[in-house]
């Protein structure tokens, strides 16, 4: 175990037991994500890059307000 991880455990040991359990669960979840076999295919990665390169147009605040005025009354 690294020195930093040991320090983290020492710091966590001062927390209330319920909080220790929450932090421990976060560490377990993070470790499991690192070990996951789930990955994006090359096509999925390309699709993510495509969508990030040209974000969708969203209504302005004024347009959204006008829409809700018309539909909600």
Secondary structure, 3 states (H helix, E strand, C coil): CCHHHHHHHHHHCCCCHHHHHHHHHHHHHHHHHHCCCCCCCHHHHHHHHHHHHCCCCCCCHHHHHHHHHHHHC
